[in-house]
Structures are given as structure tokens and as C-alpha cells.
Amino acid sequence: MLENIKRNFKKKELKGLALDAYFVSEKLAERTLADKGFVYGYKKKRSDGIPTDKFATLMNIGGPTLVLHIGEKADGQGLEMQGKVDKRLGKVYERSEMQIREKPHEVFIRLEWVHDLMDIKEFIDEVYEKRR
């Protein structure tokens, strides 16, 4: 299944769908559709069956964007991981002042900048594994 997901991720119009398939089939995540706009949220299912807080969100912020949620707002792990993602992709996601102030626990990834799922898989896996 992962090979099929990786192959379809390379098609611009299927990136979001390929990520959705990865989250739901490979990570066994619970998908929710937000009331506001066309936004999908993904929660990890704990061993007791109770979902965690979101570890990822697919949304449109000036184009299809994956938002990873890591740690707590106060610890700023998202800002640290953002630097690693930007370096890997060779592009810098320019955060707004609000995103810096209110979202230091989030990582923003423009899907148009990602050519291969493997470029961001380690970051997805890390936020998934850390979510309790």
C-alpha cells in the first residue's frame, strides 16, 4: 500500500489524497472534517481506543498545506521542526506574526514544495509517535 501512496503523491493533484490514504491506512488515524471550510484533521488512536489530540491537519493556506502538530504551544517544538523541514525542502515557509505567536507548536508544509512523500515522512512519523 505504501508504494502506491508514494507513487500517487508524485502527482500534484493527488498529494492531499495520498497523504489522507497514508494517515488512514498506514497510521490507522481517525479522520475528522472541520465545520469551518474544507479542513481534515487526523488523530492517533491510542491502544485504549481513545483518540489523541490532532497530530496533522490538511488544509488550504494559499495552496494545499499540511500542518503537523507537535508538543505544547509553550515549548516551541514546531518552530524547531519547521527549520528542519524548510532545510529539507530547500524553501522557507514564511510564517505570519500570528503563526509565530499562536502556533509555535505547528509545522507548516506547502504540498507544492514536496516532490516525494519520503521527504516529509520522517517528520510525519515523529509527530505521530510523540502524540499521546
N, C-alpha and C positions, 0 to 999 in steps of 0.2 A: 504494500500500500504506500509506503514512504516514497518509493521510486516514482510511482505515478503522481504523487503530490509534488515532488521535486520537479518532475517534467512539466507539469501544468503550471507551476509557479513561474516558469520562464516566459509564459505568455502574459503580456501586460494586462489583458482584460480578465485573466483568471487568478491573479495574485491573491486577492481577497478571498476568493472561493477556495483556493488551495490552502491558505492559512486556516480558514474555517475547518476544512477537512482534517488538517494536521491537528488542530486543537481537539476536535471532537473524536476523531478516530484513534490518533496516536496517544494523546494525552488523556483521553476519556473525560474531557472537560464538559461542564454544564454551560450551555449557551443561553443567553437571555437577550431579548431585543428591548432596547430602551424605549420609553414612551416618547422621548424627545428626539425627533429626527431618525435617521437610519443608522443606528449605532448598535453593534453587537458587543456584549460583554461576556467574558469567559471566566468561570470559577472552577477551581480544582475541587474534586470530590475527595474528602478525607476518608480514611478507612471506615469511619463510623457512618458514612453516607451523607454527612452534613457538608454543604458547600462552604468553601472559604470565601474571603473577600476576593474581588476580581484580581486576576494576575495579568489579564490582557484585555484590550478593547480595540475593535476595528471601527474606524470612523472616518469622516471626511473633514480634514482641516486643510483646505487649499489643495486637496487631492487625497486619494486613499492613504490613510495613515494607520499604522499600528502603534498603539500606546501600551507599553509594558509598565506594570505597577510593581515596585519593589520597595520593601521596607516601610518605614513610617515617614510621614512628612518631615518630622524634625531631624531625621538622620541624613537626609540628602543623598541617599544611595542612588537615586535616579539621575542626579546631576553627574555623579561619578561614572555611572554606566553610560550616560549619554556621550561623554567624551570618548569612551571606548568604541561605541557604535559609530560615532562620527569618523573616528580614525579608520575603522574597518571599511566603511563605505566611501571614504575619501571626500565626504561632503559634511558640512556643518549645519545642523538644524538650528536655525536662529529662533531662540525662544523669545516670546513676548515677556514684558516685565511681570505680567500676571502669572505666566507659566513658571517663571523663576521663583516668584514669591509663593504662589499657591500650589505648585506641582513639583517640588523638588524630589518627590518620590516616584516620578514618572519619567519614562524614556519615550521620546517621540521618533518614529521611524517612517519616513516617507517611502511608500512602497515603490514608487517610480525610481528610487535610487538603488533598490535592491535587485540584483540580477539573478541571484541564486539563493534559494532558501537556506543553504548551508552557511551563507554569510551572516545570518542573524540567528540561526538555530541555537547556538550556544547561549545567547542572551535570553531567548525564549525559555530554554530548558532551565536556566539558572533562576529566573523569576518564578517559574512553575515549582521548582523544587523547594525554594525558600518560602513559598506561601503555605501557611499553616492554618 
